[in-house]
Amino acid sequence: MERESFEDEAVGSILNNHFISIKVDREERPDVDRVYMTFIQATQGGGGWPMSVFLTPDLKPFFGGTYFPPQESISSPSFSTILRAINKQWHENPELLKAKGSQIIDVLREFAVQSSKATLQDLPQPDCIDKGCDTLVKKFDKQYGGFGAAPKFPQPSILTFLMKGHVHLKGNPLSASALESALFTLQCMSKGGIHDHVSQGFHRYSTDRTWHVPHFEKMLNDQAQLAVTYTEAYQITKDPLYKEIVEDILLYMTRDLGDQDGGFYSGEDADSLPKVGDKQKREGAFCVWSAKEVQELLKDPLPGGASQTRGDFIVSHFGIKEDGNVMPQQDPHGELTGLNVLICHNSLEETAAKFHLTEEQARTILRDCKKVLYKEREKRPRPHRDDKIMTSWNGMAISAFAKAGSVLNNQSYTDRAVKTAMFIKTHLYNSAGLLFRNAYRDKEGLLSVGSVEGFADDYANYVCGLLDLFDTTQDVQWVELANQIQLKQLDLFWDQDNGGLYNNTASDPTILLRMKEEQDGAEPSPNSISALNLFKLGMITGSQDFTDKSKMIISAFKGMLNKFPAALCKLCEAYMDHIKPPPQVIICGAKGEKRTDELIDCVNSFYIPSRLLIVNDGSDTPLTKWLPVLKEMVQVDGKPAAYVCSNFTCQAPVTSTEELKSLLGTRH
């Protein structure tokens, strides 16, 4: 609608003469978006973006919809026709529209407060975990991966739930199916066009069942969540494919979304100018290739005196065709005609065999050719980059780099996580303990902090990132900060009557409804992430209130968990922690000492969901105040020792990685 209507002079004239137009960035103001999206869903039977809503002067909605075409059709009036009709109604009977808006808000307000009253005893049925896994396994696309029909979204919350469910349901036939569906989906995505094989990272979603033609937008929250998901897949399988994809995603995040002061920008648009001097942007222009272009760039012959070129190799490996590999139905606006979206239909081993190469030769050729294509792509006009540095998504980025740092044993990733955590602490956190929603670079390149205070998801995802950073660094400052911010989140957003967290505070009178996010979609709900955070902080600090609050969130949404658990995958993960509490691993020794670090690396090599790791060097810290039992755990015969515990009731300490592997292996 931006190009079709909002940039049209005739439409602009109607809007400017008769309306006050307000454009809302739904990432910056999710509270505004959520209120009016709820209105659209309630009145239209569904929602989505773009979203146009018409309000009275006191901000109450009386009409709205999603897409309105620029021209009249049998099924829909044009946007300009709708504008004229609303203007006419407003001038003829404004009181009627005002009354309608008030009635609608009253109904929505009643709906918004209808949540279960949480209690510590009234929890969902434990078999909701089985039910959620079973629902997803039945929806699993066995041929192409993913769940359901096109369009297909990556849905990291589903994938991590299935991997954690694999462990939770050990001994249940669903266990193997849950893991298989998650891993196969990750493999298919990595080969598909949704994965940027040249410039790394993942696009927003696939428009088709096969992960081939994406919506080319790239978003920070997707990259961060997928990096965590692929890290856990590597932890489970030790398959180098997953490690390569983690490195791929983090390279893209650092190089293309990284801010000089430590934050990360929000993403890149789908469309851009095909070449310098063009006036009309096209979706995917930065990413797609003609067969001729690839062949001209890669004319060098393959090794061994073969008549075929490196271009032939790339054309074959990535399914490139002379007339393009995008079907017309996948390209409704004709922007990709004759062009190719790179997708791997064959494995590298199969491509190597086809060209009579060793696998190592093929790998080297593929790497070198990608570098040539990347260099050529960098000559094209880049898509617009959204330079908002959002607290919530940067919290996700901290988790991505921290987890990769520990599992892949890569200090540079850990350092990047620390840098981002410090960025938020320095620029987006004030002396009153409040977080702000975002910062951005102005036209002069100076960093400016927005005036919008943080929402529940900003607190939830930053706390999650800090807890992951503590796990990796064992620097107690991060868990102290997480504890402080968690307390502030509860103070600002907790529903004292029914339990659970509102999305926004009660301080802004222009937000007509306080609502709670329950479902885990493209991003996990702040309630789900907070339930996980509170459980982990309860283990670390010994706070029963944190543990109870985690359980209260689960209770608040028990109705949905019992009926539709697959819609609340991340909250199901939190419930798993209460049903089968994860272990604690205490390593007594000085971090940086060889034997201590070997024990830490051993723990990090195992996929044990939600396990707590504490390195105790014997000094007095907030950890020993929270958990006095740590003072009783000491080295054995002067050697660093590992204690594997359940509710801090511990097995005999071990001092070798072999013994520790044996203890941890029984939980894997």
Summary of the structure (lengths in Angstrom):
residues: 668
radius of gyration: 26.5
end to end distance: 50.8
largest distance: 89.2
contacts: 2256
relative contact order: 0.09
helix: 50%
strand: 10%
